[in-house]
Amino acid sequence: MKKKISKEQIEDIVKEVISSQKGVKKESLSDDMDLQTDVNLDSLDIVEIIMDLEDKFNIQFKEDETFRFNTISQIIDYVERKIKWDITK
């Protein structure tokens, strides 16, 4: 059984992964930031972030949803839903 994790913990880990990928301070990232225009992520950056998050949370992102994320909060919400679904199945 997977351990429950809070939304705040998910947010912290997602921002840590993004900050590590882009070399920016985690504190400078806000949930409503656009991944491409505000954080300057390209499609390769996003794929690498997704792969890192899959490893960290032991989840799988659906391939067709990988490039639908526009903001940091969308990634956080997706991870939260995915973890809740995995815990309850």
C-alpha positions in Angstrom: 0.0 0.0 0.0 1.3 3.5 -0.9 1.8 6.0 1.8 -0.5 9.0 1.8 1.1 12.3 0.8 -0.3 15.8 1.2 -0.9 18.3 -1.6 1.7 20.5 0.0 4.3 17.7 -0.2 3.4 17.1 -3.8 3.7 20.8 -4.6 7.1 20.9 -2.9 8.4 17.9 -4.8 7.1 19.1 -8.2 8.6 22.5 -7.7 11.9 20.9 -6.5 12.0 18.9 -9.7 11.3 21.9 -11.9 13.8 24.1 -10.1 16.4 21.4 -10.4 15.7 21.0 -14.1 15.9 24.8 -14.9 18.4 25.8 -12.3 16.1 28.3 -10.6 15.2 28.7 -6.9 12.2 26.7 -5.9 10.9 29.7 -4.0 10.7 31.7 -7.2 8.1 29.2 -8.7 4.4 29.8 -8.2 1.6 27.5 -9.0 0.1 29.7 -11.7 3.3 30.1 -13.7 3.1 29.0 -17.3 5.6 26.3 -18.0 6.7 27.7 -21.4 6.5 31.4 -21.0 7.2 31.9 -17.3 9.5 29.0 -16.6 11.0 28.7 -20.1 10.5 25.0 -20.4 10.7 23.4 -23.8 9.1 20.0 -24.7 12.3 18.1 -23.8 12.4 19.8 -20.4 8.8 18.8 -19.8 9.5 15.2 -20.7 12.5 15.0 -18.4 10.4 16.6 -15.5 7.6 14.1 -16.1 10.0 11.2 -16.1 11.6 12.4 -12.8 8.1 12.8 -11.3 7.1 9.3 -12.4 10.1 7.9 -10.6 9.7 10.1 -7.4 6.0 9.3 -7.1 6.0 5.8 -8.6 3.2 6.7 -11.0 2.8 6.8 -14.8 1.7 9.8 -16.7 -0.5 9.1 -19.7 1.4 9.8 -22.8 -1.3 11.8 -24.4 -1.5 14.1 -21.4 2.2 14.9 -21.1 2.0 18.0 -23.3 -1.4 19.3 -22.0 0.1 20.8 -18.9 0.3 24.6 -19.2 1.0 25.5 -15.5 2.7 24.1 -12.5 -0.6 23.8 -10.7 -1.9 21.5 -13.5 1.0 19.1 -12.9 0.5 19.2 -9.1 -3.3 18.5 -9.5 -2.6 15.6 -11.9 0.0 14.0 -9.6 -2.4 14.4 -6.7 -5.3 12.8 -8.6 -3.1 10.0 -9.8 -1.7 9.2 -6.4 -5.3 9.2 -4.9 -6.5 6.9 -7.6 -3.5 4.5 -7.2 -4.0 4.4 -3.4 -7.7 3.6 -3.7 -7.5 0.9 -6.4 
